[in-house]
Amino acid sequence: MSTSAPVDIGTLITRSLEIKGGNPRIAGTGVTVQRIVGWHKLGFDAGAITQKISYLTVGQSYAALAYYHANTAEIENLLAEENTDYDRLCAEFSKKPA
């Protein structure tokens, strides 16, 4: 039997403008939901994600994935923005100096 206090799952995901631009993240960390979703899309389950990011719990990983499934359009838009930024930066920094 567990002796730890129950966790209100509604407290596991948070957002604040001063951290990660207000993007949803795992409370108490800088790990965004889209980062967890990115690992998940690469084939990692919640347990494997917590092996990659060792200070997270499996429950936190599942909370991020649950948030994603409840708010798919929002997270997909954030992922698309990240990809656009990545492509722009790659193009910008791969230019040869004149």
Backbone as XML, in Angstrom:
<?xml version="1.0"?>
<chain id="A" units="angstrom">
  <residue number="1" name="MET">
    <atom name="N" x="0.840" y="-1.181" z="0.000"/>
    <atom name="CA" x="0.000" y="0.000" z="0.000"/>
    <atom name="C" x="0.879" y="1.236" z="0.000"/>
  </residue>
  <residue number="2" name="SER">
    <atom name="N" x="0.556" y="2.203" z="-0.847"/>
    <atom name="CA" x="1.332" y="3.429" z="-0.969"/>
    <atom name="C" x="1.056" y="4.354" z="0.208"/>
  </residue>
  <residue number="3" name="THR">
    <atom name="N" x="2.112" y="4.993" z="0.700"/>
    <atom name="CA" x="1.950" y="5.931" z="1.811"/>
    <atom name="C" x="1.996" y="7.375" z="1.347"/>
  </residue>
  <residue number="4" name="SER">
    <atom name="N" x="2.221" y="7.596" z="0.058"/>
    <atom name="CA" x="2.262" y="8.971" z="-0.434"/>
    <atom name="C" x="0.845" y="9.506" z="-0.638"/>
  </residue>
  <residue number="5" name="ALA">
    <atom name="N" x="0.737" y="10.815" z="-0.560"/>
    <atom name="CA" x="-0.559" y="11.465" z="-0.722"/>
    <atom name="C" x="-1.011" y="11.384" z="-2.176"/>
  </residue>
  <residue number="6" name="PRO">
    <atom name="N" x="-2.302" y="11.289" z="-2.408"/>
    <atom name="CA" x="-2.811" y="11.276" z="-3.784"/>
    <atom name="C" x="-2.454" y="12.577" z="-4.501"/>
  </residue>
  <residue number="7" name="VAL">
    <atom name="N" x="-2.246" y="12.471" z="-5.797"/>
    <atom name="CA" x="-1.909" y="13.626" z="-6.621"/>
    <atom name="C" x="-3.133" y="14.020" z="-7.435"/>
  </residue>
  <residue number="8" name="ASP">
    <atom name="N" x="-3.480" y="15.285" z="-7.378"/>
    <atom name="CA" x="-4.554" y="15.821" z="-8.212"/>
    <atom name="C" x="-3.985" y="15.960" z="-9.616"/>
  </residue>
  <residue number="9" name="ILE">
    <atom name="N" x="-4.427" y="15.143" z="-10.553"/>
    <atom name="CA" x="-3.818" y="15.153" z="-11.883"/>
    <atom name="C" x="-4.006" y="16.485" z="-12.604"/>
  </residue>
  <residue number="10" name="GLY">
    <atom name="N" x="-4.973" y="17.258" z="-12.168"/>
    <atom name="CA" x="-5.163" y="18.577" z="-12.752"/>
    <atom name="C" x="-4.041" y="19.551" z="-12.423"/>
  </residue>
  <residue number="11" name="THR">
    <atom name="N" x="-3.182" y="19.178" z="-11.500"/>
    <atom name="CA" x="-2.062" y="20.054" z="-11.126"/>
    <atom name="C" x="-0.766" y="19.681" z="-11.837"/>
  </residue>
  <residue number="12" name="LEU">
    <atom name="N" x="-0.783" y="18.647" z="-12.658"/>
    <atom name="CA" x="0.462" y="18.165" z="-13.269"/>
    <atom name="C" x="0.899" y="18.970" z="-14.485"/>
  </residue>
  <residue number="13" name="ILE">
    <atom name="N" x="-0.029" y="19.625" z="-15.154"/>
    <atom name="CA" x="0.302" y="20.450" z="-16.316"/>
    <atom name="C" x="-0.031" y="21.896" z="-15.974"/>
  </residue>
  <residue number="14" name="THR">
    <atom name="N" x="0.875" y="22.789" z="-16.301"/>
    <atom name="CA" x="0.681" y="24.201" z="-15.986"/>
    <atom name="C" x="1.203" y="25.042" z="-17.129"/>
  </residue>
  <residue number="15" name="ARG">
    <atom name="N" x="0.989" y="26.320" z="-17.037"/>
    <atom name="CA" x="1.572" y="27.264" z="-17.990"/>
    <atom name="C" x="1.721" y="28.606" z="-17.306"/>
  </residue>
  <residue number="16" name="SER">
    <atom name="N" x="2.766" y="29.307" z="-17.667"/>
    <atom name="CA" x="2.990" y="30.674" z="-17.193"/>
    <atom name="C" x="3.819" y="31.388" z="-18.254"/>
  </residue>
  <residue number="17" name="LEU">
    <atom name="N" x="3.484" y="32.634" z="-18.524"/>
    <atom name="CA" x="4.124" y="33.371" z="-19.615"/>
    <atom name="C" x="5.633" y="33.461" z="-19.469"/>
  </residue>
  <residue number="18" name="GLU">
    <atom name="N" x="6.128" y="33.528" z="-18.240"/>
    <atom name="CA" x="7.569" y="33.717" z="-18.037"/>
    <atom name="C" x="8.389" y="32.430" z="-18.216"/>
  </residue>
  <residue number="19" name="ILE">
    <atom name="N" x="7.726" y="31.297" z="-18.358"/>
    <atom name="CA" x="8.436" y="30.028" z="-18.559"/>
    <atom name="C" x="7.941" y="29.392" z="-19.844"/>
  </residue>
  <residue number="20" name="LYS">
    <atom name="N" x="8.844" y="29.155" z="-20.761"/>
    <atom name="CA" x="8.536" y="28.514" z="-22.048"/>
    <atom name="C" x="7.460" y="29.250" z="-22.825"/>
  </residue>
  <residue number="21" name="GLY">
    <atom name="N" x="7.425" y="30.573" z="-22.666"/>
    <atom name="CA" x="6.502" y="31.396" z="-23.432"/>
    <atom name="C" x="5.033" y="31.113" z="-23.176"/>
  </residue>
  <residue number="22" name="GLY">
    <atom name="N" x="4.729" y="30.497" z="-22.052"/>
    <atom name="CA" x="3.338" y="30.191" z="-21.737"/>
    <atom name="C" x="2.852" y="28.880" z="-22.316"/>
  </residue>
  <residue number="23" name="ASN">
    <atom name="N" x="3.736" y="28.133" z="-22.971"/>
    <atom name="CA" x="3.336" y="26.834" z="-23.508"/>
    <atom name="C" x="3.079" y="25.862" z="-22.362"/>
  </residue>
  <residue number="24" name="PRO">
    <atom name="N" x="2.145" y="24.925" z="-22.533"/>
    <atom name="CA" x="1.861" y="23.970" z="-21.468"/>
    <atom name="C" x="3.094" y="23.116" z="-21.183"/>
  </residue>
  <residue number="25" name="ARG">
    <atom name="N" x="3.336" y="22.923" z="-19.876"/>
    <atom name="CA" x="4.517" y="22.168" z="-19.453"/>
    <atom name="C" x="4.186" y="21.382" z="-18.205"/>
  </residue>
  <residue number="26" name="ILE">
    <atom name="N" x="5.047" y="20.461" z="-17.885"/>
    <atom name="CA" x="4.887" y="19.686" z="-16.661"/>
    <atom name="C" x="5.240" y="20.589" z="-15.488"/>
  </residue>
  <residue number="27" name="ALA">
    <atom name="N" x="4.313" y="20.713" z="-14.545"/>
    <atom name="CA" x="4.475" y="21.603" z="-13.400"/>
    <atom name="C" x="5.783" y="21.314" z="-12.666"/>
  </residue>
  <residue number="28" name="GLY">
    <atom name="N" x="6.466" y="22.394" z="-12.280"/>
    <atom name="CA" x="7.716" y="22.261" z="-11.539"/>
    <atom name="C" x="8.919" y="21.974" z="-12.403"/>
  </residue>
  <residue number="29" name="THR">
    <atom name="N" x="8.712" y="21.933" z="-13.718"/>
    <atom name="CA" x="9.813" y="21.662" z="-14.654"/>
    <atom name="C" x="9.704" y="22.624" z="-15.831"/>
  </residue>
  <residue number="30" name="GLY">
    <atom name="N" x="10.682" y="22.569" z="-16.688"/>
    <atom name="CA" x="10.632" y="23.311" z="-17.937"/>
    <atom name="C" x="10.295" y="22.405" z="-19.107"/>
  </residue>
  <residue number="31" name="VAL">
    <atom name="N" x="9.868" y="21.185" z="-18.822"/>
    <atom name="CA" x="9.587" y="20.208" z="-19.870"/>
    <atom name="C" x="8.196" y="20.464" z="-20.436"/>
  </residue>
  <residue number="32" name="THR">
    <atom name="N" x="8.160" y="20.813" z="-21.714"/>
    <atom name="CA" x="6.880" y="21.129" z="-22.352"/>
    <atom name="C" x="6.144" y="19.858" z="-22.778"/>
  </residue>
  <residue number="33" name="VAL">
    <atom name="N" x="4.852" y="20.014" z="-22.915"/>
    <atom name="CA" x="4.026" y="18.907" z="-23.410"/>
    <atom name="C" x="4.506" y="18.502" z="-24.797"/>
  </residue>
  <residue number="34" name="GLN">
    <atom name="N" x="4.837" y="19.486" z="-25.639"/>
    <atom name="CA" x="5.257" y="19.118" z="-26.988"/>
    <atom name="C" x="6.570" y="18.336" z="-26.992"/>
  </residue>
  <residue number="35" name="ARG">
    <atom name="N" x="7.428" y="18.544" z="-26.000"/>
    <atom name="CA" x="8.658" y="17.742" z="-25.920"/>
    <atom name="C" x="8.309" y="16.286" z="-25.635"/>
  </residue>
  <residue number="36" name="ILE">
    <atom name="N" x="7.392" y="16.061" z="-24.700"/>
    <atom name="CA" x="6.960" y="14.694" z="-24.390"/>
    <atom name="C" x="6.300" y="14.062" z="-25.617"/>
  </residue>
  <residue number="37" name="VAL">
    <atom name="N" x="5.463" y="14.828" z="-26.296"/>
    <atom name="CA" x="4.784" y="14.318" z="-27.488"/>
    <atom name="C" x="5.809" y="13.985" z="-28.571"/>
  </residue>
  <residue number="38" name="GLY">
    <atom name="N" x="6.829" y="14.807" z="-28.699"/>
    <atom name="CA" x="7.884" y="14.523" z="-29.677"/>
    <atom name="C" x="8.549" y="13.180" z="-29.416"/>
  </residue>
  <residue number="39" name="TRP">
    <atom name="N" x="8.895" y="12.912" z="-28.168"/>
    <atom name="CA" x="9.481" y="11.610" z="-27.812"/>
    <atom name="C" x="8.490" y="10.486" z="-28.105"/>
  </residue>
  <residue number="40" name="HIS">
    <atom name="N" x="7.228" y="10.723" z="-27.767"/>
    <atom name="CA" x="6.199" y="9.710" z="-27.989"/>
    <atom name="C" x="6.059" y="9.394" z="-29.484"/>
  </residue>
  <residue number="41" name="LYS">
    <atom name="N" x="6.099" y="10.429" z="-30.312"/>
    <atom name="CA" x="5.992" y="10.226" z="-31.757"/>
    <atom name="C" x="7.199" y="9.479" z="-32.322"/>
  </residue>
  <residue number="42" name="LEU">
    <atom name="N" x="8.314" y="9.511" z="-31.593"/>
    <atom name="CA" x="9.486" y="8.742" z="-32.007"/>
    <atom name="C" x="9.397" y="7.284" z="-31.564"/>
  </residue>
  <residue number="43" name="GLY">
    <atom name="N" x="8.309" y="6.946" z="-30.867"/>
    <atom name="CA" x="8.093" y="5.556" z="-30.474"/>
    <atom name="C" x="8.337" y="5.252" z="-29.012"/>
  </residue>
  <residue number="44" name="PHE">
    <atom name="N" x="8.635" y="6.265" z="-28.207"/>
    <atom name="CA" x="8.893" y="6.046" z="-26.793"/>
    <atom name="C" x="7.576" y="6.057" z="-26.015"/>
  </residue>
  <residue number="45" name="ASP">
    <atom name="N" x="7.400" y="5.080" z="-25.116"/>
    <atom name="CA" x="6.236" y="5.108" z="-24.244"/>
    <atom name="C" x="6.567" y="5.939" z="-23.005"/>
  </residue>
  <residue number="46" name="ALA">
    <atom name="N" x="5.586" y="6.112" z="-22.123"/>
    <atom name="CA" x="5.773" y="6.981" z="-20.955"/>
    <atom name="C" x="6.952" y="6.530" z="-20.098"/>
  </residue>
  <residue number="47" name="GLY">
    <atom name="N" x="7.121" y="5.235" z="-19.932"/>
    <atom name="CA" x="8.245" y="4.721" z="-19.135"/>
    <atom name="C" x="9.583" y="5.035" z="-19.773"/>
  </residue>
  <residue number="48" name="ALA">
    <atom name="N" x="9.675" y="4.860" z="-21.076"/>
    <atom name="CA" x="10.927" y="5.146" z="-21.784"/>
    <atom name="C" x="11.241" y="6.639" z="-21.771"/>
  </residue>
  <residue number="49" name="ILE">
    <atom name="N" x="10.202" y="7.461" z="-21.831"/>
    <atom name="CA" x="10.413" y="8.911" z="-21.777"/>
    <atom name="C" x="11.020" y="9.293" z="-20.441"/>
  </residue>
  <residue number="50" name="THR">
    <atom name="N" x="10.550" y="8.670" z="-19.357"/>
    <atom name="CA" x="11.108" y="8.999" z="-18.046"/>
    <atom name="C" x="12.527" y="8.474" z="-17.886"/>
  </residue>
  <residue number="51" name="GLN">
    <atom name="N" x="12.919" y="7.527" z="-18.689"/>
    <atom name="CA" x="14.330" y="7.109" z="-18.691"/>
    <atom name="C" x="15.182" y="8.156" z="-19.401"/>
  </residue>
  <residue number="52" name="LYS">
    <atom name="N" x="14.625" y="8.797" z="-20.421"/>
    <atom name="CA" x="15.330" y="9.857" z="-21.136"/>
    <atom name="C" x="15.390" y="11.133" z="-20.310"/>
  </residue>
  <residue number="53" name="ILE">
    <atom name="N" x="14.315" y="11.431" z="-19.594"/>
    <atom name="CA" x="14.234" y="12.630" z="-18.753"/>
    <atom name="C" x="14.027" y="12.120" z="-17.331"/>
  </residue>
  <residue number="54" name="SER">
    <atom name="N" x="15.107" y="11.768" z="-16.674"/>
    <atom name="CA" x="15.062" y="10.965" z="-15.453"/>
    <atom name="C" x="14.372" y="11.622" z="-14.263"/>
  </residue>
  <residue number="55" name="TYR">
    <atom name="N" x="14.225" y="12.922" z="-14.265"/>
    <atom name="CA" x="13.590" y="13.566" z="-13.112"/>
    <atom name="C" x="12.070" y="13.616" z="-13.238"/>
  </residue>
  <residue number="56" name="LEU">
    <atom name="N" x="11.528" y="13.088" z="-14.327"/>
    <atom name="CA" x="10.074" y="13.006" z="-14.483"/>
    <atom name="C" x="9.571" y="11.661" z="-13.974"/>
  </residue>
  <residue number="57" name="THR">
    <atom name="N" x="8.316" y="11.650" z="-13.578"/>
    <atom name="CA" x="7.673" y="10.392" z="-13.208"/>
    <atom name="C" x="6.851" y="9.886" z="-14.390"/>
  </residue>
  <residue number="58" name="VAL">
    <atom name="N" x="6.519" y="8.627" z="-14.355"/>
    <atom name="CA" x="5.666" y="8.067" z="-15.400"/>
    <atom name="C" x="4.320" y="8.797" z="-15.414"/>
  </residue>
  <residue number="59" name="GLY">
    <atom name="N" x="3.812" y="9.127" z="-14.230"/>
    <atom name="CA" x="2.550" y="9.858" z="-14.143"/>
    <atom name="C" x="2.618" y="11.206" z="-14.836"/>
  </residue>
  <residue number="60" name="GLN">
    <atom name="N" x="3.749" y="11.904" z="-14.696"/>
    <atom name="CA" x="3.905" y="13.193" z="-15.378"/>
    <atom name="C" x="3.923" y="13.013" z="-16.891"/>
  </residue>
  <residue number="61" name="SER">
    <atom name="N" x="4.592" y="11.968" z="-17.355"/>
    <atom name="CA" x="4.620" y="11.703" z="-18.801"/>
    <atom name="C" x="3.227" y="11.401" z="-19.316"/>
  </residue>
  <residue number="62" name="TYR">
    <atom name="N" x="2.485" y="10.576" z="-18.587"/>
    <atom name="CA" x="1.116" y="10.271" z="-18.991"/>
    <atom name="C" x="0.239" y="11.517" z="-18.947"/>
  </residue>
  <residue number="63" name="ALA">
    <atom name="N" x="0.454" y="12.382" z="-17.965"/>
    <atom name="CA" x="-0.333" y="13.620" z="-17.887"/>
    <atom name="C" x="-0.094" y="14.479" z="-19.128"/>
  </residue>
  <residue number="64" name="ALA">
    <atom name="N" x="1.165" y="14.573" z="-19.562"/>
    <atom name="CA" x="1.472" y="15.347" z="-20.763"/>
    <atom name="C" x="0.808" y="14.726" z="-21.986"/>
  </residue>
  <residue number="65" name="LEU">
    <atom name="N" x="0.837" y="13.410" z="-22.076"/>
    <atom name="CA" x="0.194" y="12.742" z="-23.209"/>
    <atom name="C" x="-1.321" y="12.890" z="-23.153"/>
  </residue>
  <residue number="66" name="ALA">
    <atom name="N" x="-1.883" y="12.843" z="-21.962"/>
    <atom name="CA" x="-3.328" y="13.056" z="-21.819"/>
    <atom name="C" x="-3.694" y="14.478" z="-22.238"/>
  </residue>
  <residue number="67" name="TYR">
    <atom name="N" x="-2.861" y="15.448" z="-21.840"/>
    <atom name="CA" x="-3.102" y="16.836" z="-22.241"/>
    <atom name="C" x="-3.079" y="16.936" z="-23.766"/>
  </residue>
  <residue number="68" name="TYR">
    <atom name="N" x="-2.107" y="16.286" z="-24.376"/>
    <atom name="CA" x="-2.008" y="16.294" z="-25.837"/>
    <atom name="C" x="-3.277" y="15.728" z="-26.485"/>
  </residue>
  <residue number="69" name="HIS">
    <atom name="N" x="-3.751" y="14.594" z="-25.990"/>
    <atom name="CA" x="-4.929" y="13.971" z="-26.592"/>
    <atom name="C" x="-6.191" y="14.798" z="-26.372"/>
  </residue>
  <residue number="70" name="ALA">
    <atom name="N" x="-6.210" y="15.574" z="-25.297"/>
    <atom name="CA" x="-7.359" y="16.447" z="-25.041"/>
    <atom name="C" x="-7.253" y="17.772" z="-25.790"/>
  </residue>
  <residue number="71" name="ASN">
    <atom name="N" x="-6.043" y="18.115" z="-26.237"/>
    <atom name="CA" x="-5.789" y="19.413" z="-26.877"/>
    <atom name="C" x="-4.875" y="19.239" z="-28.090"/>
  </residue>
  <residue number="72" name="THR">
    <atom name="N" x="-5.210" y="18.272" z="-28.927"/>
    <atom name="CA" x="-4.346" y="17.892" z="-30.046"/>
    <atom name="C" x="-4.038" y="19.063" z="-30.973"/>
  </residue>
  <residue number="73" name="ALA">
    <atom name="N" x="-5.023" y="19.828" z="-31.344"/>
    <atom name="CA" x="-4.797" y="20.925" z="-32.293"/>
    <atom name="C" x="-3.785" y="21.930" z="-31.734"/>
  </residue>
  <residue number="74" name="GLU">
    <atom name="N" x="-3.912" y="22.279" z="-30.459"/>
    <atom name="CA" x="-2.979" y="23.231" z="-29.851"/>
    <atom name="C" x="-1.546" y="22.711" z="-29.909"/>
  </residue>
  <residue number="75" name="ILE">
    <atom name="N" x="-1.334" y="21.469" z="-29.510"/>
    <atom name="CA" x="0.021" y="20.928" z="-29.460"/>
    <atom name="C" x="0.565" y="20.704" z="-30.865"/>
  </residue>
  <residue number="76" name="GLU">
    <atom name="N" x="-0.264" y="20.255" z="-31.786"/>
    <atom name="CA" x="0.191" y="20.085" z="-33.172"/>
    <atom name="C" x="0.615" y="21.434" z="-33.763"/>
  </residue>
  <residue number="77" name="ASN">
    <atom name="N" x="-0.109" y="22.505" z="-33.436"/>
    <atom name="CA" x="0.288" y="23.842" z="-33.901"/>
    <atom name="C" x="1.638" y="24.249" z="-33.309"/>
  </residue>
  <residue number="78" name="LEU">
    <atom name="N" x="1.847" y="23.972" z="-32.030"/>
    <atom name="CA" x="3.136" y="24.293" z="-31.404"/>
    <atom name="C" x="4.273" y="23.494" z="-32.039"/>
  </residue>
  <residue number="79" name="LEU">
    <atom name="N" x="4.015" y="22.225" z="-32.331"/>
    <atom name="CA" x="5.033" y="21.397" z="-32.990"/>
    <atom name="C" x="5.333" y="21.924" z="-34.392"/>
  </residue>
  <residue number="80" name="ALA">
    <atom name="N" x="4.308" y="22.342" z="-35.107"/>
    <atom name="CA" x="4.504" y="22.902" z="-36.453"/>
    <atom name="C" x="5.318" y="24.191" z="-36.384"/>
  </residue>
  <residue number="81" name="GLU">
    <atom name="N" x="5.040" y="25.032" z="-35.399"/>
    <atom name="CA" x="5.809" y="26.266" z="-35.214"/>
    <atom name="C" x="7.272" y="25.955" z="-34.932"/>
  </residue>
  <residue number="82" name="GLU">
    <atom name="N" x="7.531" y="24.952" z="-34.087"/>
    <atom name="CA" x="8.912" y="24.559" z="-33.796"/>
    <atom name="C" x="9.617" y="24.090" z="-35.064"/>
  </residue>
  <residue number="83" name="ASN">
    <atom name="N" x="8.921" y="23.299" z="-35.880"/>
    <atom name="CA" x="9.522" y="22.811" z="-37.123"/>
    <atom name="C" x="9.816" y="23.953" z="-38.084"/>
  </residue>
  <residue number="84" name="THR">
    <atom name="N" x="8.912" y="24.917" z="-38.163"/>
    <atom name="CA" x="9.133" y="26.084" z="-39.015"/>
    <atom name="C" x="10.337" y="26.878" z="-38.546"/>
  </residue>
  <residue number="85" name="ASP">
    <atom name="N" x="10.432" y="27.092" z="-37.230"/>
    <atom name="CA" x="11.591" y="27.799" z="-36.661"/>
    <atom name="C" x="12.880" y="27.044" z="-36.938"/>
  </residue>
  <residue number="86" name="TYR">
    <atom name="N" x="12.842" y="25.725" z="-36.785"/>
    <atom name="CA" x="14.017" y="24.896" z="-37.041"/>
    <atom name="C" x="14.461" y="25.030" z="-38.496"/>
  </residue>
  <residue number="87" name="ASP">
    <atom name="N" x="13.510" y="24.910" z="-39.412"/>
    <atom name="CA" x="13.840" y="25.022" z="-40.834"/>
    <atom name="C" x="14.418" y="26.397" z="-41.163"/>
  </residue>
  <residue number="88" name="ARG">
    <atom name="N" x="13.823" y="27.445" z="-40.601"/>
    <atom name="CA" x="14.303" y="28.811" z="-40.839"/>
    <atom name="C" x="15.731" y="28.983" z="-40.311"/>
  </residue>
  <residue number="89" name="LEU">
    <atom name="N" x="15.986" y="28.492" z="-39.107"/>
    <atom name="CA" x="17.330" y="28.629" z="-38.526"/>
    <atom name="C" x="18.363" y="27.815" z="-39.297"/>
  </residue>
  <residue number="90" name="CYS">
    <atom name="N" x="17.978" y="26.631" z="-39.742"/>
    <atom name="CA" x="18.895" y="25.819" z="-40.548"/>
    <atom name="C" x="19.262" y="26.550" z="-41.831"/>
  </residue>
  <residue number="91" name="ALA">
    <atom name="N" x="18.271" y="27.122" z="-42.477"/>
    <atom name="CA" x="18.522" y="27.861" z="-43.716"/>
    <atom name="C" x="19.381" y="29.094" z="-43.450"/>
  </residue>
  <residue number="92" name="GLU">
    <atom name="N" x="19.091" y="29.785" z="-42.370"/>
    <atom name="CA" x="19.821" y="31.016" z="-42.040"/>
    <atom name="C" x="21.286" y="30.741" z="-41.727"/>
  </residue>
  <residue number="93" name="PHE">
    <atom name="N" x="21.538" y="29.695" z="-40.968"/>
    <atom name="CA" x="22.913" y="29.441" z="-40.525"/>
    <atom name="C" x="23.694" y="28.540" z="-41.460"/>
  </residue>
  <residue number="94" name="SER">
    <atom name="N" x="23.048" y="28.022" z="-42.487"/>
    <atom name="CA" x="23.790" y="27.226" z="-43.446"/>
    <atom name="C" x="24.257" y="28.066" z="-44.634"/>
  </residue>
  <residue number="95" name="LYS">
    <atom name="N" x="23.862" y="29.338" z="-44.661"/>
    <atom name="CA" x="24.308" y="30.239" z="-45.731"/>
    <atom name="C" x="25.798" y="30.480" z="-45.593"/>
  </residue>
  <residue number="96" name="LYS">
    <atom name="N" x="26.455" y="30.479" z="-46.729"/>
    <atom name="CA" x="27.892" y="30.753" z="-46.739"/>
    <atom name="C" x="28.122" y="32.260" z="-46.695"/>
  </residue>
  <residue number="97" name="PRO">
    <atom name="N" x="29.088" y="32.674" z="-45.882"/>
    <atom name="CA" x="29.377" y="34.121" z="-45.830"/>
    <atom name="C" x="29.868" y="34.624" z="-47.190"/>
  </residue>
  <residue number="98" name="ALA">
    <atom name="N" x="29.527" y="35.878" z="-47.482"/>
    <atom name="CA" x="29.925" y="36.462" z="-48.765"/>
    <atom name="C" x="31.384" y="36.833" z="-48.774"/>
  </residue>
</chain>
